[in-house]
Amino acid sequence: EQPLPKDHLLAHADLQQRIETPICLDETLTSPHVTDEAIRLEACRVVNLKVGRVGGIEASRRIHDLVVERRVPMWCGGMLETGIGRAVNLALAAMPGFTLPGDTSSSNRYFHQDVTEPFILGRDGTMAVPDGPGIGVTPHGDLLDEIAVDRHFVRS
């Protein structure tokens, strides 16, 4: 995974042509556009999609569709998300096209108390995909009130 510096897309393509081992790009893939270029240049044969790195849910969905269309193996990587981000990662990783195991771990690995009910890794190495409304989880309002540094309200 990511054998060269993130901004060396052409060097990854050159390396991928010289080795049989599939290169998985991670830090390089910052948007749907960059992911498209990486695949077209054959700079990788595996994609690690991280929601926080590519710009959110909509960009992730666009990358997912692109990668599925090109039949490139893909997995969903984590970036130390709270339960809110973990819920999104799990929903994404459960979509068709994510053919490799992701790396979403239990909440207690990083947080004494998460902002949602904790995510727990099962004995079989799997984690349940939340099935509630929206992203599937409800944040603990009292905890958010306690830890909030600033607030911004959007009026519709």
N, C-alpha and C positions, 0 to 999 in steps of 0.2 A: 504494500500500500504506500502510495506517495513516495517513491524512491528518490525524487529530485525536488528542488525548491518549487514552491507552488506556482511561480510565474514563468516556469520553463516548459511551456506546453510543447514546443517543437522538440525540445530535448527528450521529453517523455515519448513523443512519437518516434523519434530516432531509436531510442532504447527499446521500445515495444517491438520494433521491426527486427531487432537483433536477438531477442530472447523469446523462449517459448512460454515462460511463466506469464500469465495475464497480469498486467499492471492494473491496479485499482487506484483511481484518482479520488482524492478526498479534498484537501485544502484548495486545490486548483479550481474545483467546480463551485463557482460562486454565483452562477445565474443560469437560466435556460440557454442563453446565447453561448456562454463559455462551454457548457456541457455539450451543446450541439457541435461546436468547433472541435472539442476533444474527441468526440466520437467520429466525426468526419475525417479528422487527421489520423485516426487510429492511434491516438496517444494513450488509450486505455481500452481494456477489454472487460472491465468491471467498473461500476459506478457506486460510490458511497454518497448517498443523498442525505444531507443534514439540513433540516428545515431552517434552523436559525442562521445558517451560513448563506443560504441561497435567497433569503428575503421573504420567507414566510410560506403560508399554506398555498396560495395561488401559484407562486413560482415553483413550489414543490410538485404541485399537480401537473404543471406544464412540463417539468423535467420528467416526471413519471411517464407521461404520455409519449414523450419523445423517445425515452429509453425503451419503453415497451415496443413502440413502432420499429425501432432499430434492432430489437431482440438482443439487447445487451444485459447480462446479469447485473442485478442491482440489490443493494441492501440499504437499510435506514440506520444511520449512525446517530448517536446521541452526543450532546454537548453540556452535560451536567444540568439538564433542565429540571425545574420543579415539576410537580404533578401536572400542571397545566400543559407544559411542553411534552412531558412523557405521554400524556393522553393523545396528543396530536401525533407524536412519533408512532405510537402503537396503532392508531387508526391508519396511518400511512403505510406502515409495514405490513398491515393485513390486506392491503390492496393487491389484486392480481398483478404480477410483474415483479414483485419483490421476491426474488427466487433464492436469496441467500439470507442466513440468519442475521438479525440486527444486533446491536450491542446496548440495548436499553436495560439498565440494571435496576435493582431495588432502590427505592427512595432512601432507605436508611443507610445506604452506602455513602451518601453525601450530605444528608440532612437529618438533624436530630428530630425535627418536626417539619413535615412538608405542608404546603399550602392547600393540599387536597388530601383525601384519604390516601395513605401510602400505597405505592405500587410494590408488590412483593413477587419476587421470582419464585416460581414453583419448583418442586423437586426435579421435575423433568426439564428444567431450563426454559420454560415458557412463562409468559405473562398474559393475563386476560386482557382483551381489548375492551375498554369501557363502552357501555351500550346505552348510557343515559342521553338526554337531549343535548344538542350542540356538540361540544367536543367530548361529551360523555362523563364529565366530572363536574362537581360543584366546588368551587374554592371555599375554604373556611373564612367567612367574612370577618369574624372577630380577630383571627390571626392576621389577616390582611390589614385590618385597621391598626393593629398593634405594630406591624413592621413597616407600614407605608412611610416613605420619606416625603413624598409630594403627591398631589392629586391633580388630575386634569379631567374636566368633564366636557363631553361633546354634546351639544344640543342639536336635536334634529328638527 
